[in-house]
Amino acid sequence: LFEVLKESDAETFLLDSKKIRATDGGWLVFDITATSNHWVLNPQQNMGLQLSVETTDGRSINMKSAGIIGRNGPQSKQPFLVAFFKASEVLLRSVRATGSKRKNVLPAANIEHTDEQRQACKKHELYVSFRDLGWQDWIIAPEGYAAFYCDGECSFPLNAHMNATNHAIVQTLVHLMFPDNVPKPCCAPTKLNAISVLYFDDSSNVILKKYRNMVVRSCGCH
């Protein structure tokens, strides 16, 4: 990954590099801290970033042929830049290309998601039969109920429909930087409803009781 220093003569400066295999999947994370700090102080010198891909023997190849998705890909796989600032006011502007020859300019890049990452966290159908659980002898009614369950990936970006907590968002960013040390957030219920159950107690009395947190109403990333 290079910082573009001069647009006119295509002068660049190497910022960071990664070694990847053709079988790898996920996001490529580059450290551009020094450059971003420089741009905050001198925004007029922000000429963008350039990503180039080379084989192990030094041959330059096209990003698309290497399996890397750029800004022309789907919205969920757009390159992005994460920055943390200590300031009362920060002016943000979109990263732009530096000319027709700079179509690969981008703040970061990602490669194809694996199959397990394509199913986002959401609520799934689940009907619980009390007979199947062997509880029909003491539960009078209902015979069962729609319990639902939560399942799916909590991968970046955590969209609004994923009901992600702030902690989950931060954990996702840390996971991108240190995937071997910090796991992704988990898909879990965020809201649950109660159900009423008519059953026999130990003294064979008929009891009607409302049991809390029995039905998944919505799911999210935690």
C-alpha positions as CSV (number, residue, x, y, z in Angstrom):
1,L,0.0,0.0,0.0
2,F,1.5,3.4,-1.1
3,E,0.8,7.0,-0.2
4,V,0.5,9.1,-3.4
5,L,2.9,12.0,-2.9
6,K,2.6,13.8,-6.2
7,E,-0.3,13.3,-8.6
8,S,1.5,14.7,-11.6
9,D,4.5,12.4,-11.7
10,A,2.9,9.5,-9.9
11,E,5.4,9.6,-7.0
12,T,4.5,7.2,-4.2
13,F,5.8,6.1,-0.8
14,L,5.5,2.6,0.6
15,L,3.4,2.5,3.8
16,D,2.7,-1.2,4.5
17,S,2.6,-4.6,2.8
18,K,1.0,-7.9,3.4
19,K,1.8,-11.4,2.2
20,I,-1.4,-13.3,1.3
21,R,-2.2,-16.7,-0.3
22,A,-4.8,-17.3,-3.0
23,T,-6.8,-19.3,-0.5
24,D,-7.0,-16.5,2.1
25,G,-10.4,-14.9,2.8
26,G,-11.4,-11.8,4.8
27,W,-10.2,-8.2,5.0
28,L,-6.7,-6.9,4.4
29,V,-5.7,-4.5,7.2
30,F,-2.9,-1.9,6.7
31,D,-1.4,0.6,9.2
32,I,-1.4,4.1,7.8
33,T,-1.2,6.0,11.2
34,A,1.7,8.2,10.2
35,T,0.1,9.2,6.9
36,S,-3.4,9.9,8.5
37,N,-1.7,12.1,11.1
38,H,0.1,14.0,8.3
39,W,-3.2,14.4,6.4
40,V,-5.0,15.9,9.4
41,L,-2.3,18.6,9.8
42,N,-1.9,19.1,6.0
43,P,-5.2,18.1,4.3
44,Q,-4.1,19.8,1.0
45,Q,-1.4,17.1,0.7
46,N,-3.8,14.2,0.7
47,M,-3.4,12.7,-2.8
48,G,-4.9,9.4,-1.8
49,L,-3.6,5.9,-1.5
50,Q,-2.6,3.3,-4.1
51,L,-2.8,-0.5,-3.7
52,S,-0.7,-2.7,-5.9
53,V,-0.4,-6.5,-6.0
54,E,2.7,-8.4,-6.9
55,T,3.4,-12.1,-7.1
56,T,6.3,-13.7,-5.1
57,D,8.5,-13.4,-8.1
58,G,7.8,-9.6,-8.4
59,R,5.3,-9.5,-11.3
60,S,2.5,-6.9,-11.0
61,I,-1.0,-8.3,-11.3
62,N,-4.5,-6.8,-11.4
63,M,-6.3,-6.6,-8.1
64,K,-9.4,-8.2,-9.5
65,S,-7.5,-11.2,-10.9
66,A,-5.9,-11.6,-7.4
67,G,-9.4,-11.9,-5.9
68,I,-9.3,-8.4,-4.2
69,I,-12.5,-6.4,-4.2
70,G,-12.2,-2.6,-4.6
71,R,-14.7,0.2,-4.4
72,N,-16.5,-1.0,-7.4
73,G,-17.7,-4.1,-5.5
74,P,-20.8,-4.5,-3.4
75,Q,-21.6,-2.0,-0.6
76,S,-20.9,-4.6,2.2
77,K,-17.3,-5.1,0.8
78,Q,-16.3,-1.5,0.2
79,P,-12.8,-0.5,1.3
80,F,-12.8,1.6,4.5
81,L,-10.6,3.6,6.8
82,V,-10.8,3.4,10.6
83,A,-9.3,6.4,12.5
84,F,-9.4,7.6,16.1
85,F,-8.9,11.3,16.8
86,K,-8.6,13.4,19.9
87,A,-10.0,16.7,18.8
88,S,-13.0,18.9,19.3
89,E,-13.8,19.0,15.6
90,V,-12.6,16.8,12.7
91,L,-13.3,17.6,9.0
92,L,-13.8,14.4,7.0
93,R,-13.9,14.1,3.3
94,S,-14.2,11.1,1.0
95,V,-11.1,9.5,-0.5
96,R,-10.8,10.3,-4.1
97,A,-9.0,8.8,-7.1
98,T,-6.0,10.7,-8.4
99,G,-6.7,10.5,-12.1
100,S,-7.8,7.9,-14.7
101,K,-4.6,6.0,-14.1
102,R,-5.3,5.6,-10.4
103,K,-8.4,3.4,-10.4
104,N,-6.9,1.2,-7.7
105,V,-6.6,4.1,-5.1
106,L,-8.3,3.1,-1.9
107,P,-7.8,3.4,1.9
108,A,-7.8,-0.3,2.4
109,A,-8.9,-3.5,0.6
110,N,-10.6,-6.7,1.3
111,I,-10.8,-10.1,-0.5
112,E,-13.8,-12.3,-0.9
113,H,-15.7,-13.4,2.2
114,T,-15.8,-17.1,2.9
115,D,-19.1,-19.0,2.7
116,E,-19.5,-18.9,6.5
117,Q,-19.4,-15.1,6.5
118,R,-22.2,-14.6,4.0
119,Q,-25.1,-15.4,6.4
120,A,-25.5,-12.4,8.7
121,C,-26.8,-12.7,12.2
122,K,-30.6,-13.0,12.3
123,K,-33.6,-14.8,13.8
124,H,-34.5,-18.3,12.5
125,E,-37.6,-20.5,12.8
126,L,-37.7,-23.0,15.7
127,Y,-40.8,-24.8,17.0
128,V,-40.3,-26.5,20.4
129,S,-42.6,-29.5,21.0
130,F,-43.0,-30.4,24.7
131,R,-43.7,-34.0,23.7
132,D,-40.4,-34.2,22.0
133,L,-38.8,-33.1,25.2
134,G,-40.7,-35.7,27.2
135,W,-42.6,-33.0,29.2
136,Q,-46.1,-34.0,28.0
137,D,-46.9,-35.7,31.4
138,W,-46.7,-32.5,33.4
139,I,-47.3,-29.7,30.9
140,I,-51.1,-29.5,30.1
141,A,-50.9,-26.6,27.6
142,P,-49.6,-25.5,25.2
143,E,-48.3,-28.6,23.3
144,G,-45.4,-26.5,22.1
145,Y,-44.5,-23.0,21.0
146,A,-42.5,-21.0,18.5
147,A,-39.3,-20.3,20.3
148,F,-37.0,-19.1,17.4
149,Y,-33.2,-18.9,17.7
150,C,-30.4,-16.6,16.7
151,D,-27.6,-17.6,14.3
152,G,-25.3,-16.1,11.8
153,E,-22.0,-14.1,11.4
154,C,-21.2,-10.9,13.1
155,S,-18.7,-9.7,10.5
156,F,-17.7,-6.2,9.5
157,P,-19.6,-4.0,8.7
158,L,-22.1,-4.4,11.5
159,N,-25.1,-2.9,9.8
160,A,-28.0,-1.3,11.7
161,H,-30.3,-4.4,11.2
162,M,-27.8,-6.4,13.2
163,N,-28.6,-4.6,16.4
164,A,-25.0,-4.5,17.4
165,T,-23.9,-3.2,20.8
166,N,-21.2,-0.5,21.0
167,H,-19.0,-3.2,22.5
168,A,-19.6,-5.5,19.6
169,I,-18.6,-2.7,17.1
170,V,-15.3,-2.1,18.9
171,Q,-14.6,-5.8,19.3
172,T,-15.1,-6.2,15.5
173,L,-12.5,-3.5,14.8
174,V,-10.1,-5.1,17.2
175,H,-10.8,-8.5,15.6
176,L,-9.9,-7.1,12.2
177,M,-6.5,-6.1,13.5
178,F,-5.8,-9.1,15.7
179,P,-8.0,-12.0,14.4
180,D,-5.9,-14.7,16.2
181,N,-6.3,-13.0,19.6
182,V,-9.8,-11.6,19.6
183,P,-12.9,-13.4,18.3
184,K,-15.8,-11.8,16.4
185,P,-18.9,-10.9,18.4
186,C,-21.6,-13.5,18.9
187,C,-25.1,-13.6,17.5
188,A,-27.5,-13.7,20.4
189,P,-31.1,-12.7,21.4
190,T,-31.6,-9.0,22.1
191,K,-35.3,-9.1,23.0
192,L,-37.3,-12.0,24.4
193,N,-41.0,-12.5,25.2
194,A,-42.8,-14.6,27.8
195,I,-45.3,-17.5,27.3
196,S,-48.0,-18.8,29.6
197,V,-47.8,-22.5,30.6
198,L,-50.5,-24.6,32.3
199,Y,-49.0,-27.5,34.1
200,F,-49.2,-29.9,37.1
201,D,-46.9,-29.1,40.1
202,D,-45.5,-31.8,42.4
203,S,-48.7,-32.0,44.4
204,S,-50.8,-32.5,41.2
205,N,-52.2,-29.0,41.4
206,V,-53.0,-27.3,38.1
207,I,-50.9,-24.1,37.8
208,L,-50.9,-21.3,35.3
209,K,-47.6,-19.6,35.2
210,K,-45.9,-17.0,32.9
211,Y,-42.3,-17.9,32.0
212,R,-40.1,-15.0,31.0
213,N,-37.6,-14.9,28.2
214,M,-38.9,-17.9,26.3
215,V,-39.4,-16.5,22.8
216,V,-36.8,-14.8,20.7
217,R,-38.2,-11.5,19.4
218,S,-35.0,-10.1,17.8
219,C,-31.3,-11.0,17.4
220,G,-28.1,-8.9,17.5
221,C,-24.4,-9.0,17.8
222,H,-22.9,-8.9,21.3
